[in-house]
Structures are given as structure tokens and as C-alpha cells.
Amino acid sequence: MDAARHTEAETALGEAFACSAAIAAAIAAKARLGDYPARVVIVASERLHDHVHVLVNGHARMNAFAFDGRLVAIEDYLRGDLLGETGLFEPEAPRHDIAAVIASTVATFANAVFLEIMASYHCVALAVSRRLVARLSQITRRMVEGATLSALGRIHAELLRQAQACEDLTIRPAPVLSQFALQVQSTRETVSRAINALEKRGIIQRDEQGLRVVAPHRLEELIY
């Protein structure tokens, strides 16, 4: 790998695992970097996951097909996120793909190598544990919302959640409707109507920076 890509990988791994530069360099030395154009599968379904990937840059997404044929976005991955880590502990092949949304670079480790890294550096083991717990929490939340909320309720809940993740309650950039619809297991048309209705009621505002939630308490009341 060239020096620039190696440095970028070290930086991303250091951020992902909250470790020192020296440890990040040691981890990066065990990785194989790969570039994936948009829409190219990084982790394929029906194949055993014998490698773990760390997203160095770009954006990836886990997709799966529902029983009615709809494509559902299960999870998005950004810089520093792990892909295919379930193969470390579960040999069964999953029934979903993880593909690049935009051109992305990943650092790839053989499972045995990554387990050795986790055993050697407690910062890596701790970071992986935290990410797995956070992912489990997110999956559980989506399951509960899918079973208890209407489509509008899921849209309102996701808007509020994304806004509350920002200091000024502004989602930057404004959500892409088709992507947002996949996240809440709805349609683009339903999401568009819901956002337009919220805008007319003064609960949210659009501006050149993004989408701002003006009245979070009113939006929360609309979830249930």
C-alpha cells in the first residue's frame, strides 16, 4: 500500500479503536487495504465470513430483501465501523449483503489475525464490545418500533433521533428521502408526505444547511 493510504488507514484505525498511534500502526501493518466502487458488494451473503473489515473511508450499507420483495436497509456504516465481525464468533453465513454506497476503502483482516489483535490490545477488544452492544441496541429498537409504531410513527421517531444527535437539532445534510424510507421500512412517497406535513405545521424547517427540528416535543408527541 502507498504511504498516503497507509497513513489514512492508521488514522482511521486509531480513531475506531481509540488507541495510540503506535498501536494503530501495528494494527494497520496486519491489514490488507481494498477499494470498492459504489454498489460493489464488500461482504456477500451466503458466504462464510472469514474476514473482518474496518471502513477506512466512504459509506457502506447492509441490505436485505423482505418477504414481499422490498429492499430494506438494515444498517449504515461509516468511517471506523466494523463489517462482517459476526464471523468471528458465528460460522453460519448471513442472508444479507454489505455494499459500498459510495467509493469506499476498507482494511481487511483474517478472522484469526483480528482475534489475535483483540487479545493483544485491550483497547481493540473494548472498542469492538462497545460497537456490538450499540448495534444490538439499535437492532432491538428497530424491532420494537416495527412492531409497535405505524409508518408515520417510525418516520417521526427517526427524524427526532437524527436531530437529537446534533447539537442544534439540525440534520446535515437533509435526509435523502429514498434512503430515509429504507431506514424506516416505508416508501419514499410516505416519507415525503410526512415531512411536508411537519413543515406546514412548523414542527420542522428546511434551510440551505439541512433539516431542523423546531419543536422536538411536538414531534415526540406524534410518534405514538
Backbone bond lengths (Angstrom), bond angles and torsions (degrees), N, CA, C in turn:
res aa  C-N    CA-C-N  psi(-1)  N-CA   C-N-CA  omega(-1)  CA-C   N-CA-C  phi
1 M - - - 1.457 - - 1.517 108.79 -
2 D 1.340 118.33 145.00 1.448 120.57 -178.77 1.519 109.70 -74.79
3 A 1.342 115.42 166.67 1.464 121.17 -172.51 1.522 112.51 -61.72
4 A 1.340 117.28 -40.88 1.465 120.56 -177.34 1.529 111.14 -65.13
5 R 1.318 116.03 -45.40 1.462 119.73 179.91 1.524 110.49 -66.91
6 H 1.320 117.09 -37.70 1.457 121.23 178.47 1.522 110.08 -62.72
7 T 1.326 116.90 -43.35 1.460 121.36 179.46 1.529 110.71 -64.56
8 E 1.334 116.19 -42.01 1.464 120.12 178.91 1.523 110.74 -63.12
9 A 1.326 116.22 -40.65 1.460 120.25 178.64 1.518 110.80 -64.46
10 E 1.312 117.58 -43.16 1.466 121.29 178.23 1.525 110.47 -59.61
11 T 1.322 116.35 -44.27 1.465 120.67 -179.22 1.524 110.70 -63.25
12 A 1.332 116.88 -46.77 1.462 120.99 -178.84 1.526 111.36 -63.82
13 L 1.323 117.05 -41.38 1.463 120.69 179.57 1.521 111.19 -68.36
14 G 1.334 116.19 -37.59 1.465 119.69 176.88 1.511 111.67 -62.71
15 E 1.336 116.43 -40.10 1.465 121.04 177.73 1.523 111.12 -69.41
16 A 1.323 116.54 -41.63 1.462 120.71 -176.82 1.522 112.13 -63.84
17 F 1.328 116.08 -38.39 1.462 120.09 -174.55 1.529 113.15 -107.39
18 A 1.329 116.66 4.52 1.471 121.49 178.94 1.525 110.75 49.69
19 C 1.315 115.57 49.71 1.462 120.31 -177.83 1.522 110.68 -118.41
20 S 1.311 116.23 171.10 1.460 121.86 -178.81 1.523 110.53 -70.92
21 A 1.317 115.42 165.27 1.464 120.84 179.04 1.521 111.06 -62.45
22 A 1.314 116.42 -36.39 1.463 120.16 -179.18 1.530 110.92 -66.04
23 I 1.329 116.30 -43.36 1.465 120.03 178.99 1.521 110.13 -67.71
24 A 1.339 116.53 -41.25 1.467 120.03 178.51 1.525 110.88 -59.85
25 A 1.327 116.40 -39.12 1.467 120.19 178.88 1.524 110.66 -65.86
26 A 1.331 116.49 -40.03 1.462 120.36 179.51 1.527 110.99 -65.70
27 I 1.339 115.93 -38.91 1.471 120.10 179.05 1.532 110.28 -68.60
28 A 1.332 116.11 -43.88 1.466 120.28 -179.03 1.522 111.85 -61.60
29 A 1.321 116.26 -31.25 1.463 119.96 -179.49 1.521 112.02 -66.17
30 K 1.334 117.04 -21.02 1.462 121.24 -179.87 1.535 112.50 -93.89
31 A 1.338 116.46 -0.68 1.464 120.95 -174.89 1.524 112.21 -97.24
32 R 1.315 114.12 156.51 1.467 121.14 170.63 1.520 107.13 -115.04
33 L 1.325 116.58 121.89 1.458 120.24 -178.61 1.523 110.59 -85.43
34 G 1.341 115.09 139.88 1.454 120.40 177.42 1.508 110.92 -137.36
35 D 1.307 116.88 143.08 1.466 122.74 178.66 1.528 109.31 -106.62
36 Y 1.335 116.05 135.28 1.461 122.11 -177.48 1.533 109.43 -128.13
37 P 1.316 117.77 116.08 1.474 120.08 175.03 1.526 110.68 -64.29
38 A 1.322 116.37 165.42 1.464 121.42 178.58 1.522 110.64 -55.97
39 R 1.352 115.84 138.76 1.460 126.26 176.17 1.528 113.99 75.42
40 V 1.317 117.52 1.92 1.460 120.34 176.99 1.526 109.18 -85.88
41 V 1.325 116.51 135.50 1.463 121.97 -177.30 1.530 110.37 -73.23
42 I 1.327 114.76 130.75 1.462 121.50 177.23 1.524 110.05 -95.41
43 V 1.322 115.59 -47.52 1.467 122.18 177.43 1.519 107.17 -120.49
44 A 1.320 117.30 117.49 1.461 121.42 -173.06 1.524 111.43 -95.13
45 S 1.333 115.20 145.33 1.458 120.80 175.46 1.523 109.92 -71.07
46 E 1.321 114.97 163.41 1.469 122.26 177.20 1.525 113.05 61.58
47 R 1.345 116.18 17.23 1.467 119.54 176.00 1.515 108.50 -128.90
48 L 1.311 116.18 138.37 1.451 119.41 179.36 1.525 110.02 -61.41
49 H 1.327 115.56 137.45 1.455 119.95 179.53 1.524 109.04 -86.54
50 D 1.309 116.38 94.57 1.461 119.84 -179.71 1.517 112.25 -101.35
51 H 1.338 115.97 8.06 1.460 120.95 176.91 1.535 109.89 -137.88
52 V 1.314 114.83 152.33 1.464 122.34 173.44 1.522 107.37 -111.39
53 H 1.332 116.03 139.57 1.456 121.16 -179.14 1.531 109.88 -120.04
54 V 1.316 115.79 142.83 1.458 121.87 172.57 1.522 107.10 -118.82
55 L 1.321 116.50 126.08 1.461 120.35 -178.04 1.531 109.32 -74.31
56 V 1.317 115.99 114.48 1.468 121.55 -179.64 1.517 110.61 -80.60
57 N 1.321 116.48 -42.24 1.465 121.34 173.49 1.522 108.41 -157.06
58 G 1.336 115.21 161.40 1.452 119.81 178.78 1.515 112.50 106.27
59 H 1.327 115.55 -152.79 1.465 122.36 -174.66 1.522 107.46 -156.61
60 A 1.318 116.58 127.74 1.466 121.55 178.71 1.519 109.01 -127.38
61 R 1.326 115.98 163.18 1.470 119.93 -177.21 1.528 110.22 -146.00
62 M 1.337 114.48 138.08 1.461 120.76 173.10 1.523 108.07 -88.95
63 N 1.319 117.32 125.49 1.458 122.92 179.48 1.524 110.30 -121.90
64 A 1.315 115.12 149.03 1.464 120.66 175.63 1.517 108.37 -147.35
65 F 1.316 116.62 155.58 1.458 121.22 179.10 1.527 109.99 -97.61
66 A 1.346 115.55 131.33 1.456 121.08 176.22 1.527 109.00 -77.02
67 F 1.338 116.87 171.19 1.452 120.90 -178.35 1.524 111.92 -62.60
68 D 1.354 116.78 -28.81 1.459 119.60 -179.26 1.522 112.56 -88.04
69 G 1.329 116.70 7.22 1.452 120.67 176.36 1.514 115.20 93.18
70 R 1.344 117.28 -4.36 1.464 120.43 179.52 1.522 110.13 -71.10
71 L 1.340 114.64 141.03 1.465 119.97 173.74 1.520 107.97 -85.30
72 V 1.320 116.14 123.52 1.461 120.93 -176.22 1.523 109.36 -114.93
73 A 1.327 116.19 129.98 1.458 121.88 175.02 1.520 108.30 -81.06
74 I 1.318 116.98 117.01 1.449 121.49 -177.39 1.522 111.29 -88.10
75 E 1.322 115.85 -43.98 1.462 119.00 -176.38 1.517 110.21 -159.42
76 D 1.338 116.08 145.90 1.459 122.41 174.95 1.518 109.26 -105.60
77 Y 1.329 115.35 147.87 1.458 121.59 -179.60 1.528 109.12 -125.55
78 L 1.320 115.28 135.83 1.452 121.54 177.69 1.532 109.47 -125.32
79 R 1.298 116.11 -174.98 1.464 122.34 -176.98 1.534 111.66 -48.78
80 G 1.315 115.35 128.28 1.457 120.87 177.34 1.510 115.23 90.96
81 D 1.329 118.56 -9.42 1.463 121.04 -178.41 1.530 111.05 -78.51
82 L 1.336 115.19 153.27 1.460 122.21 178.51 1.525 110.11 -92.54
83 L 1.326 116.08 143.77 1.458 122.43 176.44 1.521 108.12 -127.83
84 G 1.327 116.64 134.75 1.447 120.67 174.90 1.509 115.19 74.97
85 E 1.339 117.27 18.24 1.460 119.58 -176.32 1.523 113.26 -73.10
86 T 1.348 117.83 -15.79 1.460 118.84 178.74 1.524 111.60 -63.36
87 G 1.319 117.02 -23.45 1.459 120.66 178.07 1.513 113.30 -66.01
88 L 1.329 117.01 -15.06 1.459 120.09 177.37 1.525 111.27 -65.56
89 F 1.319 116.31 -31.29 1.462 120.62 -173.20 1.532 113.72 -124.36
90 E 1.322 117.19 -14.85 1.458 121.32 -176.12 1.529 109.47 -130.80
91 P 1.354 117.58 108.87 1.468 119.61 -175.30 1.524 114.78 -73.75
92 E 1.329 118.78 -15.55 1.466 120.75 -177.21 1.528 111.29 -67.64
93 A 1.309 116.28 137.18 1.458 121.03 -179.79 1.528 110.28 -71.41
94 P 1.329 118.97 134.06 1.465 121.47 178.27 1.515 111.30 -77.78
95 R 1.320 116.13 166.20 1.461 120.85 -179.70 1.530 110.87 -107.62
96 H 1.309 116.48 48.70 1.452 120.50 177.46 1.520 109.35 -151.79
97 D 1.319 114.72 158.60 1.461 121.66 175.94 1.521 109.54 -108.66
98 I 1.312 115.26 151.69 1.457 121.42 168.36 1.523 106.08 -119.52
99 A 1.326 116.31 118.83 1.458 120.92 -175.60 1.527 110.44 -125.58
100 A 1.306 115.14 155.66 1.463 120.57 176.92 1.527 109.70 -70.56
101 V 1.323 116.62 133.56 1.471 121.45 174.04 1.518 109.16 -84.58
102 I 1.319 115.39 -41.69 1.461 122.61 172.68 1.524 107.10 -127.78
103 A 1.319 117.32 172.74 1.461 120.09 178.37 1.527 109.36 -54.91
104 S 1.321 116.36 126.93 1.463 121.15 -172.59 1.522 111.02 -136.19
105 T 1.315 114.98 156.09 1.466 121.99 175.68 1.519 108.57 -122.47
106 V 1.323 116.76 134.17 1.459 120.73 178.81 1.522 110.16 -126.38
107 A 1.334 114.61 149.04 1.460 121.88 171.55 1.520 106.98 -99.03
108 T 1.316 117.33 123.27 1.461 122.50 -173.31 1.526 110.70 -111.08
109 F 1.344 114.82 135.13 1.462 121.89 179.09 1.530 109.54 -127.18
110 A 1.297 118.37 138.17 1.462 121.30 169.86 1.526 107.70 -63.32
111 N 1.325 117.08 145.70 1.464 120.39 -177.04 1.525 112.62 -53.21
112 A 1.330 116.50 -45.29 1.459 119.89 -178.53 1.530 111.18 -62.17
113 V 1.312 116.04 -38.01 1.465 120.59 179.22 1.524 110.46 -66.76
114 F 1.334 116.06 -42.81 1.466 118.90 -177.80 1.524 111.07 -68.77
115 L 1.330 117.57 -36.75 1.462 120.19 176.55 1.527 110.43 -64.17
116 E 1.307 116.62 -36.13 1.460 120.95 176.82 1.529 110.53 -65.87
117 I 1.340 115.52 -38.86 1.469 119.89 177.73 1.527 110.25 -63.96
118 M 1.336 116.25 -43.78 1.465 120.29 179.11 1.524 111.08 -61.47
119 A 1.340 116.73 -38.48 1.464 120.47 179.72 1.526 111.90 -71.60
120 S 1.318 116.55 -29.24 1.465 120.71 -176.40 1.524 113.27 -85.20
121 Y 1.342 116.83 -30.41 1.465 120.41 -175.45 1.526 109.22 -126.52
122 H 1.328 116.75 109.90 1.463 120.15 -176.72 1.521 112.29 -63.61
123 C 1.353 117.29 -26.65 1.463 119.93 179.50 1.525 110.57 -63.90
124 V 1.334 116.92 -35.06 1.466 120.59 178.73 1.522 110.20 -70.84
125 A 1.319 116.82 -45.60 1.463 120.48 178.96 1.517 111.06 -60.36
126 L 1.326 117.58 -41.27 1.458 121.23 179.70 1.523 110.97 -66.70
127 A 1.327 117.02 -42.60 1.466 120.88 -179.67 1.526 110.81 -64.23
128 V 1.331 117.02 -41.20 1.463 120.34 178.98 1.523 110.05 -64.73
129 S 1.330 117.08 -42.19 1.467 120.77 179.24 1.515 110.89 -61.30
130 R 1.308 117.66 -44.28 1.459 121.31 179.75 1.520 111.16 -62.65
131 R 1.322 116.68 -41.46 1.465 119.51 -179.18 1.520 111.47 -67.58
132 L 1.315 116.83 -38.54 1.458 119.80 179.42 1.525 111.37 -66.88
133 V 1.325 116.84 -40.02 1.462 120.23 177.33 1.525 110.50 -64.86
134 A 1.335 116.82 -43.16 1.467 120.54 178.98 1.519 110.86 -63.19
135 R 1.325 116.58 -39.04 1.468 120.43 179.90 1.526 110.59 -67.79
136 L 1.328 116.97 -40.87 1.457 120.75 177.61 1.523 110.64 -62.55
137 S 1.319 116.25 -40.52 1.461 120.45 178.59 1.517 111.22 -63.08
138 Q 1.330 116.44 -41.70 1.463 120.59 179.49 1.516 111.37 -65.38
139 I 1.329 116.75 -43.14 1.465 120.55 179.97 1.525 110.30 -63.81
140 T 1.327 116.33 -42.29 1.463 120.19 179.39 1.524 110.58 -62.78
141 R 1.334 116.88 -42.49 1.463 120.97 179.28 1.515 110.80 -60.69
142 R 1.331 117.37 -43.87 1.457 120.72 -179.07 1.526 111.21 -66.00
143 M 1.324 116.75 -37.09 1.458 119.81 177.91 1.522 110.68 -64.20
144 V 1.326 116.17 -43.28 1.462 120.47 179.75 1.522 110.40 -65.25
145 E 1.333 116.62 -45.55 1.463 119.91 -179.59 1.527 111.12 -64.37
146 G 1.343 117.14 -38.46 1.453 119.85 179.44 1.520 112.34 -64.58
147 A 1.349 115.74 -29.88 1.454 119.86 -178.26 1.525 113.33 -89.35
148 T 1.333 117.07 -22.47 1.469 119.59 -171.90 1.520 114.58 -115.91
149 L 1.328 118.49 -16.79 1.457 120.47 -175.89 1.523 111.51 -111.84
150 S 1.319 115.29 150.96 1.455 121.18 172.35 1.523 108.70 -74.93
151 A 1.325 116.49 174.32 1.467 120.13 177.60 1.521 110.39 -59.73
152 L 1.338 116.92 -43.42 1.468 119.96 178.53 1.519 110.76 -64.28
153 G 1.322 117.05 -39.16 1.454 120.59 178.72 1.517 111.71 -61.35
154 R 1.328 116.43 -41.25 1.468 120.11 178.92 1.516 110.93 -66.60
155 I 1.330 117.18 -38.35 1.466 120.99 178.47 1.528 110.07 -63.84
156 H 1.334 116.48 -47.65 1.461 120.02 -179.67 1.524 111.25 -63.10
157 A 1.333 116.78 -40.91 1.463 120.85 -179.47 1.523 111.28 -63.83
158 E 1.335 116.69 -42.11 1.464 119.88 -178.78 1.516 111.34 -70.10
159 L 1.326 117.64 -38.99 1.466 120.82 176.18 1.528 110.23 -59.94
160 L 1.330 116.72 -46.51 1.457 120.54 -179.20 1.522 110.63 -64.10
161 R 1.313 117.03 -41.51 1.459 121.03 -179.08 1.523 111.18 -63.45
162 Q 1.330 116.81 -45.91 1.457 119.49 -179.99 1.528 111.52 -65.80
163 A 1.327 116.99 -38.17 1.461 120.61 179.35 1.523 111.03 -67.13
164 Q 1.319 117.30 -41.49 1.462 120.77 -178.30 1.524 112.51 -68.90
165 A 1.324 116.38 -16.10 1.459 120.25 176.02 1.528 111.63 -77.15
166 C 1.336 116.17 -8.69 1.474 122.07 179.59 1.527 109.31 -111.75
167 E 1.317 116.62 144.81 1.458 120.98 -175.62 1.522 112.54 -61.22
168 D 1.314 118.16 -38.58 1.462 121.29 -176.26 1.529 112.74 -104.34
169 L 1.339 116.90 18.27 1.467 122.75 178.22 1.528 112.65 59.74
170 T 1.324 116.76 27.40 1.465 121.46 178.87 1.520 109.78 -112.34
171 I 1.326 116.15 121.25 1.461 121.90 178.73 1.523 107.81 -83.34
172 R 1.330 116.64 115.44 1.468 121.83 -178.08 1.530 109.80 -121.12
173 P 1.345 115.43 128.74 1.463 127.93 -14.39 1.518 110.20 -70.72
174 A 1.312 115.62 173.86 1.464 119.21 178.07 1.523 109.69 -58.40
175 P 1.327 118.59 144.37 1.467 120.86 -176.80 1.531 112.39 -58.87
176 V 1.318 115.70 139.60 1.458 120.89 170.68 1.525 106.64 -76.94
177 L 1.323 117.36 120.74 1.456 121.24 -169.92 1.525 113.36 -57.31
178 S 1.322 117.10 -42.10 1.464 119.70 -178.64 1.526 111.12 -64.81
179 Q 1.326 116.94 -40.13 1.460 120.59 178.53 1.525 110.88 -69.59
180 F 1.320 115.99 -41.12 1.459 120.76 179.72 1.531 109.82 -62.33
181 A 1.330 115.77 -40.03 1.461 120.01 179.81 1.521 111.26 -61.97
182 L 1.322 117.60 -38.86 1.455 120.74 177.34 1.525 111.01 -64.35
183 Q 1.318 116.13 -38.80 1.460 120.21 -178.55 1.523 112.15 -63.78
184 V 1.317 117.32 -35.66 1.469 120.73 -176.81 1.530 111.92 -102.64
185 Q 1.327 115.91 9.68 1.466 121.73 178.44 1.530 111.37 54.85
186 S 1.322 114.50 52.74 1.455 121.00 178.68 1.523 108.12 -135.31
187 T 1.328 116.93 -163.03 1.460 121.25 178.75 1.516 110.28 -111.79
188 R 1.320 115.29 159.34 1.463 120.06 179.01 1.515 110.20 -61.10
189 E 1.326 117.46 -40.35 1.467 121.35 -177.88 1.526 111.01 -63.56
190 T 1.344 116.72 -41.99 1.466 120.03 179.40 1.522 110.92 -64.64
191 V 1.322 116.39 -42.63 1.470 120.41 178.80 1.526 110.59 -63.29
192 S 1.329 116.48 -42.96 1.459 120.41 -179.73 1.524 111.34 -61.57
193 R 1.334 116.84 -44.94 1.468 120.43 179.26 1.529 111.02 -63.96
194 A 1.322 116.53 -40.39 1.465 119.90 -179.03 1.521 111.60 -65.08
195 I 1.324 117.00 -43.51 1.462 120.67 -179.44 1.527 110.63 -67.90
196 N 1.325 117.43 -40.53 1.472 120.51 177.63 1.522 110.82 -62.82
197 A 1.339 117.36 -39.69 1.460 120.46 179.08 1.520 111.29 -65.75
198 L 1.329 117.10 -40.07 1.463 120.85 178.51 1.527 110.66 -66.03
199 E 1.324 116.10 -36.64 1.460 120.44 179.56 1.529 110.52 -67.04
200 K 1.323 117.04 -41.30 1.463 120.75 179.46 1.526 111.59 -65.12
201 R 1.316 117.00 -31.28 1.457 121.41 -179.71 1.524 112.69 -85.27
202 G 1.320 116.44 -1.26 1.464 120.41 177.49 1.514 114.11 77.23
203 I 1.329 116.75 15.90 1.460 119.93 -179.46 1.530 110.68 -82.87
204 I 1.321 116.59 -32.02 1.456 121.44 174.87 1.521 109.18 -129.71
205 Q 1.321 115.73 159.63 1.463 121.86 178.11 1.520 109.32 -136.15
206 R 1.321 114.69 139.80 1.459 120.12 173.17 1.517 109.22 -97.20
207 D 1.305 116.23 142.73 1.459 120.81 170.21 1.515 107.78 -146.77
208 E 1.324 116.60 -175.55 1.455 119.87 -175.44 1.526 111.97 -68.38
209 Q 1.329 116.82 -18.94 1.461 119.54 -179.61 1.521 113.15 -85.18
210 G 1.324 117.07 -32.56 1.451 119.27 -177.52 1.511 112.37 165.85
211 L 1.312 115.48 -143.43 1.459 122.47 -177.53 1.533 107.76 -121.61
212 R 1.338 116.68 117.95 1.465 120.87 -175.58 1.518 110.94 -109.37
213 V 1.311 115.51 132.20 1.464 120.92 175.34 1.516 107.69 -86.15
214 V 1.319 116.32 112.07 1.465 122.45 -176.66 1.523 111.12 -82.97
215 A 1.313 116.31 -37.88 1.470 120.98 -175.63 1.524 109.13 -126.07
216 P 1.353 117.87 79.83 1.465 120.20 -176.79 1.533 113.67 -61.26
217 H 1.330 117.25 -34.10 1.467 119.39 -179.10 1.533 111.04 -67.95
218 R 1.326 116.76 -38.00 1.466 119.96 177.20 1.518 110.39 -67.34
219 L 1.328 116.67 -37.97 1.461 120.33 178.11 1.527 110.13 -66.07
220 E 1.322 117.27 -39.67 1.459 120.86 179.21 1.534 110.76 -63.37
221 E 1.324 116.59 -36.78 1.470 120.38 179.85 1.521 112.22 -64.85
222 L 1.336 116.99 -24.58 1.464 121.09 -177.47 1.529 112.71 -84.99
223 I 1.327 117.60 -7.09 1.469 120.32 -176.32 1.522 110.69 -67.22
224 Y 1.345 116.56 -42.89 1.464 120.48 -174.36 1.526 110.82 -106.94
